[in-house]
Amino acid sequence: MNKKLLVITILFFSGIFLNQAIAQNFKGLDKSPMDMASYPDNYRISEKVIKIIYSRPQLKGRSLENLAKFGKKWRTGANEATEITFYKDVNFGGTAVKSGTYTMYTIPGEASWTVVLSSQLNVWGVYFHKDENDVARVSVPVKKSEETLDLFSIVIDNEMTIHMGWGDVILSIPVE
């Protein structure tokens, strides 16, 4: 009987400690959730050409110009720098880019934005970006949208053009 009581006691306390170990303090939902855009965007097609992983900041009544300042490098999303993977060599907005994974930054301007691809990976925001790691810099004209996008968004259309939109700004980068 004592052995049974001992085993039950051990199992009971093991369960408590196990539950405490499993019940970690998980963070709440991120205010700028991670998203992904890919080409082709059909989930049934596993051989992708492009995949972009980014976080989606929200305007929430703030101005785009205050969040992505003209002339200053921006992480092109929130949290970690946006990552773009090309699964084959491409022409990115007129610049030849080898297959691989890059971080993507933008430098906003009134009439055009510069889109920067860097070989520097695992970068939080834009704080540690080094220009010497840039593999492409593409100037993209600003298009104004009639609708305002509160959430920063990236989509890739059927022509393999990357569209980025936030506020009333839309950028379109052709990829071949």
NORBEL-V649505 format. One record per residue. N is the residue number from 1. PHI is phi in radians with two decimals (999 if undefined). Layout:
N/PHI  N/PHI
This chain:
1/999  2/-1.11  3/-1.15  4/-1.11  5/-1.11  6/-1.11  7/-1.10  8/-1.09  9/-1.08  10/-1.10  11/-1.09  12/-1.05  13/-1.23  14/-1.09  15/-1.09  16/-1.11  17/-1.17  18/-1.13  19/-1.08  20/-1.16  21/-1.21  22/-1.34  23/-1.42  24/-1.20  25/-1.50  26/-1.33  27/-1.19  28/-1.27  29/-1.12  30/-1.20  31/-1.26  32/-2.18  33/-1.12  34/-1.31  35/-2.46  36/-2.53  37/-2.15  38/-2.54  39/-2.33  40/-1.17  41/-1.54  42/-1.32  43/-1.13  44/-1.37  45/-1.78  46/-1.50  47/-1.49  48/-1.51  49/-1.79  50/-2.37  51/-2.42  52/-2.12  53/-1.99  54/-2.62  55/-1.85  56/-1.89  57/-1.21  58/-2.08  59/-1.25  60/0.82  61/1.49  62/-1.50  63/-1.56  64/-1.02  65/-1.09  66/-1.40  67/-1.62  68/-2.21  69/-1.24  70/-0.98  71/1.39  72/-1.93  73/-1.13  74/-2.18  75/-1.22  76/1.09  77/2.52  78/-2.30  79/1.06  80/-1.15  81/-1.09  82/-1.07  83/-1.96  84/-2.17  85/-2.03  86/-1.89  87/-1.57  88/-2.65  89/-1.08  90/-2.39  91/-1.87  92/-1.78  93/1.02  94/1.78  95/-2.05  96/-1.23  97/-2.29  98/-1.26  99/-1.04  100/2.58  101/-1.91  102/-2.37  103/-1.63  104/-2.13  105/-2.14  106/-2.36  107/-2.11  108/-1.15  109/-2.55  110/-1.20  111/-1.72  112/-2.63  113/-2.06  114/-1.69  115/-1.79  116/-2.00  117/-1.90  118/-2.18  119/-1.40  120/-1.35  121/-1.93  122/0.97  123/-1.95  124/-1.46  125/1.03  126/-2.05  127/-1.08  128/-1.97  129/-1.09  130/-2.10  131/-0.98  132/-1.17  133/-1.63  134/-1.24  135/-1.90  136/-2.73  137/-2.38  138/-2.15  139/-1.52  140/-2.18  141/-1.16  142/-1.46  143/-1.91  144/-1.68  145/-1.74  146/-1.30  147/-1.62  148/-1.77  149/-1.65  150/-1.29  151/-1.69  152/-1.03  153/-2.43  154/-2.24  155/-2.36  156/-2.14  157/-1.47  158/-1.21  159/-1.60  160/1.20  161/-1.67  162/-1.53  163/-1.99  164/-2.05  165/-2.42  166/-2.83  167/1.09  168/-1.88  169/-1.77  170/-2.25  171/-2.04  172/-2.26  173/-2.05  174/-1.28  175/-2.21  176/-2.14
